[in-house]
Amino acid sequence: MAREGGTQRRSTTVSATFTDDNPFFVLDQPNRSSTDVTRSPYYFSNGDHSRANLVSKILIGGENYNSWKRSMMISLLAKNKLKFINGKLPQPDSTDDDYDIWCRCNSMVISWILHVISPNIVDSVMYLDDVVANWSELHDHFHQNNGPQVFQVKRSMQALVQGSNDVTTASFTRLKAHWDL
């Protein structure tokens, strides 16, 4: 039952031109300033924790490395942590104000990676202290961009048959997966 006098909206003025009279107020805000903490690669949301599994695929070896890597990169980009694995945010000097927070973020990203690789692979990267070294080690060990892999992919693609699969679903998906390797 509505109150007498209709609904009243509270309006809070943020600046001279923006109020929250609009239900989509967040969309109407001017560009966020560069000091917005959520844009920082050092920012963690409440849901970010060391035991989080960022991707559903577990790295088991060279056979699923490319898809695992792609899934991890998408997840790390979404969390604004890609700079930690690609080396664009190097470790600051120990006297730098950002050193402690960089170490915390570095450790968190290492933890996320360790939680989505198989136990027999974890042992080979467990004691690397830098996430760039960790990521590079996995890449060097499992990335196979060479002749034997090309031969294997071509052979697999030749062996594909549509069978009872619908062209728009399973056959296309299998062919696309081989092509992307």
C-alpha positions in Angstrom: 0.0 0.0 0.0 1.4 3.3 -1.0 1.9 6.1 1.5 -0.2 9.2 1.2 1.5 11.8 -0.9 3.2 9.2 -3.2 6.8 8.0 -3.1 9.5 10.4 -2.1 13.0 10.1 -3.4 15.9 11.3 -1.4 18.4 13.2 -3.5 22.0 13.5 -2.5 24.1 16.0 -4.5 27.5 14.7 -5.4 28.5 17.7 -7.5 26.8 20.7 -8.9 25.5 18.7 -11.9 25.1 15.1 -10.7 22.4 13.8 -8.3 21.1 10.3 -7.6 17.6 11.1 -8.8 18.3 8.7 -11.6 18.1 5.0 -10.7 21.2 4.5 -12.9 23.2 7.1 -11.1 26.4 5.2 -11.3 26.2 5.3 -15.1 25.7 9.1 -15.1 28.8 9.8 -13.0 31.6 11.7 -14.7 34.8 9.8 -15.5 36.3 8.4 -12.4 39.5 10.1 -11.3 42.8 8.3 -11.7 43.0 8.0 -7.9 40.1 5.5 -7.9 41.4 2.7 -5.8 39.6 -0.1 -7.7 41.7 0.7 -10.8 44.9 0.0 -9.0 46.6 -3.4 -9.8 47.1 -3.5 -6.0 43.4 -3.5 -5.3 41.7 -6.6 -3.9 37.9 -7.0 -3.6 36.3 -8.7 -0.7 36.0 -11.9 -2.7 39.6 -12.2 -3.5 41.4 -14.7 -1.3 44.4 -17.0 -1.6 42.3 -20.2 -1.9 40.2 -18.9 -4.9 40.2 -21.0 -8.0 40.1 -18.5 -10.8 39.4 -21.0 -13.6 37.6 -24.3 -13.7 40.4 -26.0 -15.7 43.3 -27.6 -13.9 46.6 -27.5 -15.7 47.6 -31.1 -16.2 50.3 -30.7 -18.8 51.0 -29.7 -22.4 47.8 -31.1 -23.7 45.7 -28.4 -22.0 48.2 -25.7 -21.4 47.0 -23.3 -24.1 43.4 -23.3 -23.0 44.4 -23.1 -19.3 46.7 -20.2 -20.0 43.9 -18.4 -22.0 41.4 -18.9 -19.1 44.0 -17.7 -16.5 44.8 -14.6 -18.5 41.2 -13.7 -18.9 40.6 -14.1 -15.1 43.8 -12.1 -14.2 42.8 -9.4 -16.6 39.4 -9.2 -15.0 41.0 -8.8 -11.6 43.5 -6.3 -12.9 46.5 -8.5 -12.1 47.8 -9.3 -15.6 50.6 -6.8 -15.1 52.0 -9.1 -12.5 52.5 -12.0 -14.8 53.6 -10.2 -17.9 56.3 -8.2 -16.1 54.7 -4.7 -16.7 54.6 -4.2 -13.0 58.1 -5.2 -11.8 59.1 -5.6 -8.2 59.9 -2.2 -6.6 63.0 -1.7 -4.5 62.6 -2.8 -0.9 62.7 0.8 0.2 59.8 1.8 -2.0 56.4 2.6 -0.4 54.7 0.0 -2.7 57.1 -2.8 -1.9 55.0 -4.5 0.8 51.8 -4.3 -1.2 53.5 -5.5 -4.3 54.8 -8.5 -2.4 51.3 -9.2 -1.1 49.8 -9.1 -4.6 52.6 -11.2 -6.1 52.0 -13.8 -3.4 48.2 -13.8 -4.0 48.7 -14.3 -7.8 51.1 -17.1 -7.2 48.6 -18.7 -4.8 45.9 -18.4 -7.5 48.1 -20.1 -10.0 49.2 -22.9 -7.6 45.6 -23.7 -6.9 44.7 -24.5 -10.5 47.6 -26.7 -11.5 47.9 -30.4 -10.8 49.8 -31.5 -7.7 52.6 -33.1 -9.7 53.3 -29.8 -11.5 53.0 -27.7 -8.3 56.2 -29.1 -7.0 58.2 -27.7 -9.9 57.1 -24.1 -9.3 56.2 -24.0 -5.6 59.4 -22.3 -4.5 59.6 -19.6 -7.1 59.1 -16.3 -5.3 58.3 -14.1 -8.3 55.0 -14.7 -10.2 56.8 -13.7 -13.5 59.3 -16.5 -13.0 56.5 -18.8 -12.0 54.5 -18.0 -15.2 57.6 -18.2 -17.4 58.5 -21.6 -16.0 55.1 -23.0 -16.8 55.2 -21.4 -20.3 58.7 -22.8 -21.0 57.8 -26.2 -19.8 54.4 -26.7 -21.4 54.1 -24.4 -24.4 54.8 -26.4 -27.5 54.9 -24.3 -30.6 56.9 -26.6 -32.7 56.8 -29.1 -35.6 55.6 -32.1 -33.7 52.7 -30.2 -32.3 51.7 -28.8 -35.7 51.9 -32.3 -37.1 49.7 -33.7 -34.3 47.1 -30.9 -34.7 46.9 -31.4 -38.5 46.5 -35.2 -38.0 43.8 -34.6 -35.4 41.9 -32.2 -37.7 42.1 -34.7 -40.6 40.6 -37.3 -38.3 37.6 -35.2 -37.3 34.3 -36.4 -38.6 30.9 -34.8 -38.1 29.1 -38.0 -37.4 25.9 -37.4 -35.6 27.0 -34.1 -34.2 25.2 -31.0 -35.3 27.4 -28.7 -37.4 26.6 -25.7 -35.4 27.6 -27.2 -32.0 29.9 -30.1 -31.3 31.6 -30.4 -34.7 32.4 -26.7 -35.0 33.5 -26.5 -31.4 35.9 -29.5 -31.9 37.3 -28.0 -35.1 37.7 -24.5 -33.6 39.5 -26.0 -30.6 42.0 -27.7 -32.9 42.4 -24.6 -35.0 43.2 -22.4 -32.0 46.0 -24.6 -30.9 
